[in-house]
Structure formats: structure tokens, C-alpha cells
Amino acid sequence: MKKAFTLLELVFVIVVIGILAATIIPRTKTNPLQEAAIQLISDIRYTQHLAMVDDKYDTNNNQWYKKRWQLLFGTSATYTNGFEAYSIFSDAGTFSGNPGISELAKKPSSTDKLLTGGFAGVINYATDTRVTKKMNLGASYGITSVTTTNCGGAKRVAFDHLGRPFKGDSSVWTSSVDGMLNTKCKFTLHHDLDTITIQIEPETGYACILNATETACQ
């Protein structure tokens, strides 16, 4: 004769499921700071890739090296809604050091999108459909600020055709090798009371996320 579950057995099963759910669900919650860092690492590496496949050497332009592909952070009350956002671009024309619409990289998976989270005087995060929303780290991940260490006083990194990293503003570069990164450049993302650091190694341009006790990419 087939027996049904007793009420006590059903209650016991429900309690066990509740305990398992309470244990597992918190582990599946996302960490916005970690997600932002992983995305930024990916985009730094993509910037390096663009530089390596798109050599900007030009015998007819003695400032050709200022065209290098670079990643630049910027904030604007109007154009980024006051949040930290970044753009990937190749400078041209007068080499202002800031991206123009035609200088911004296109998103590989959707060429109607530009690789920017908004930039002052150029493209508006809130109103322009070409913006890649997730590149606005403040709006998408709650990043409150981005600070740099040993990056030439600018929230940017550029790469040459060999993948070597360059620091600072291209407007002060005076030769094809001037500004080459010679120390470890760090981008630190701040989120509420927590931080996470991305380090870019000199010469190779290799980027990694540092753990709290690490001082070098593994």
C-alpha cells in the first residue's frame, strides 16, 4: 500500500530546503565592484589589442604617435550624469587628448554602439543611444571614484603597436617613445567603503586585478 507524506515530513523537507536556500543564495549575489573591475580589465586589453592591430606609424605626420589607441576616464555633470565613465579612442586632428565622435572605437558586437560611457562636450550618457551604458561605471556599478597611481597624473593608458603601455596625456609627448610606462600603473575603483585595484605592468602592458596582499600581477 502506497503511503503519503505526513505533515511532519513535509515540514521537515521545507525546513531543509529553506536552510539550503539561505546558504546558497547569498553566494550567487553579484559583486558590482568585482564586475566593474573585470569589465575594465577586458576593455584595457581590448584597447591594447586595437593598438597592436592598428599601427599608427605615418611617415607624413611627425606626431603620428599621438594617434595611439587609449582608454580615458572622465566625469561631467551633464554628459556622464556626474559619474565616472571611460572611453576608448584613437586621437586625431589637432590631438586634443580627448575623444571626438569619429575617434571613438565601435563596439565589436554591435557596431551602432560606441565604446564610451559618455564624455564631456562630446556624447551624452543619458540621451545618446550610441553610448555603451556599462562603460559608465558610476551609473552601472555604483563606482564613486577612480584614482590612479604612477599613471602620469592622468586617468588614462595608451598602447603602441607592440602592446607597450604609455602614461599621461598625449599632448605632452614629444617623441614616439616619450611617456612609455616605466613603473606599475594602478587604477583603483572605489565603491562605498570598498576598493579594488587594477595594475598595468610596464613594457608588456599586462593588466590584472590585485588581491589585497598582492603587489604584482600573477
Buried (B, 14 or more C-beta within 10 A) or exposed (E): EEEEEEEEEEEEEEEEEEEEEEEEEEEEEEEBBBBBBBBBBEBBBBBBBBBBEEEBEEEEEEBBBBBBBBBBBBBBEEBBBEBBBBBBBBBBEEBBBBBBEEBBBBBEEEEEBBBBBBBBEBBBBEEBEBBBBBBBBBBBBBBBBBBBEBBBEBBBBBBBBEBBBBBBBBEEBEEBEEBBBEEBBBBBBBBEEEBBBBBBBBEBBBBBBBEEEEEEBE
